[in-house]
Amino acid sequence: MSVYVITGVSKGIGFELVRQISEDTNTLVIGLVRDKAATEKKASLKQAAADTAQIIGDRGVDYLVANGAFPSHFDAYDPIGNLATKPQELEAVCSKLFQTNVVGNIHLFNLFLPSVMQGKVKKVIAISSGHADLDLINALEVENSALYAASKAAMNTIVAKFSAQYKRDGVLFVAVSPGVVEVGHYENVLPEQIEGLQRFMGKIAAYAPHFKGLTPVAEAVRTLRETWERLSIEGGFAGAFVSHFGNKQWL
Ligand SMILES: NC(=O)c1ccc[n+]([C@@H]2O[C@H](COP(=O)([O-])OP(=O)(O)OC[C@H]3O[C@@H](n4cnc5c(N)ncnc54)[C@H](OP(=O)(O)O)[C@@H]3O)[C@@H](O)[C@H]2O)c1
């Protein structure tokens, strides 16, 4: 039996991961959803780790998937220079991004590592974003999502640092982008945001002419899982940041 712990399973990719993985009766899936009040008290993850240890006993965790994240909309459609008119919101969003997407995952990794060490597979997968790839930003001049991208880049660095420490114990830490996935993020785009969205989509089309639009979440999750099965320390992926294809092709 394989044991999975996955964060951010209330909706989107996390929800679909739990749905697909739990179809296999030979798996035990523990999905974590945030309790906003407890999150504010910073006690929820510690409790979740203790509760998980109770459920799984000495079986350990095979796959720890850091999926939950704050997908900021504030910076999603505008170049960074345009955010200057709202400095307070910029600061608040940066703090929330760093706290959720970086610090939250540091706590997650530290708290669950003893269970991962007990597991057989020993894979820690952080769901990242192609937005964090410097070569892609520079080649396509991707202006939007600067703050979100920076939080994911910081998370990728943290993943590499955990890998540097725990690779020798056989734990694979890896950051994987899921591609551009349909989870309803663009359902409430405001008229003034449409231009920025179209600019971004135009750049995607130039980068990947085969791209036919947002990937349905079920398909994206299947691809993601197939890829993380292939990733290993022996294959050279310890601490790496890769796409859903397991390479640097982001779409
Ligand atoms: N969809 C894409 O195209 C895409 C592309 C690149 C990367 N990603 C990454 O894929 C992962 C899943 O995102 P998604 O697309 O499925 O988005 P989503 O549908 O918005 O789901 C995000 C999940 O993260 C949780 N979350 C949000 N803020 C949180 C916080 N402050 N603390 C703890 N949990 C929080 C949400 O819980 P609540 O319901 O409580 O808010 C939700 O379960 C994220 O890491 C995202 O960055 C997605």
The ligand as a Gaussian input file, in Angstrom:
#p B3LYP/6-31G(d) Opt

LIG

0 1
 N       -3.945000      25.837000     -12.374000
 C       -2.810000      26.111000     -13.012000
 O       -2.789000      26.358000     -14.221000
 C       -1.507000      26.090000     -12.255000
 C       -0.352000      26.424000     -12.954000
 C        0.863000      26.391000     -12.300000
 C        0.910000      26.011000     -10.973000
 N       -0.235000      25.702000     -10.301000
 C       -0.110000      25.288000      -8.906000
 O       -0.931000      24.158000      -8.685000
 C       -1.269000      24.088000      -7.294000
 C       -2.765000      23.896000      -7.138000
 O       -3.419000      25.058000      -7.613000
 P       -4.816000      25.003000      -8.392000
 O       -4.537000      25.416000      -9.783000
 O       -5.496000      23.722000      -8.132000
 O       -5.575000      26.226000      -7.691000
 P       -6.857000      26.294000      -6.752000
 O       -7.993000      25.560000      -7.385000
 O       -7.026000      27.742000      -6.462000
 O       -6.427000      25.499000      -5.456000
 C       -5.499000      26.030000      -4.542000
 C       -5.543000      25.221000      -3.263000
 O       -4.618000      25.816000      -2.339000
 C       -5.316000      26.146000      -1.133000
 N       -4.854000      27.393000      -0.515000
 C       -5.031000      28.642000      -0.979000
 N       -4.519000      29.544000      -0.128000
 C       -4.026000      28.832000       0.907000
 C       -3.393000      29.197000       2.124000
 N       -3.164000      30.489000       2.432000
 N       -3.000000      28.206000       2.947000
 C       -3.246000      26.917000       2.642000
 N       -3.867000      26.507000       1.510000
 C       -4.241000      27.461000       0.664000
 C       -6.768000      26.308000      -1.535000
 O       -7.591000      26.125000      -0.390000
 P       -8.901000      27.039000      -0.103000
 O      -10.008000      26.363000      -0.851000
 O       -9.051000      26.977000       1.382000
 O       -8.589000      28.417000      -0.613000
 C       -6.906000      25.230000      -2.588000
 O       -7.166000      23.983000      -2.014000
 C       -0.760000      25.385000      -6.671000
 O        0.491000      25.137000      -6.072000
 C       -0.591000      26.295000      -7.882000
 O        0.356000      27.310000      -7.634000
 C       -1.447000      25.736000     -10.916000

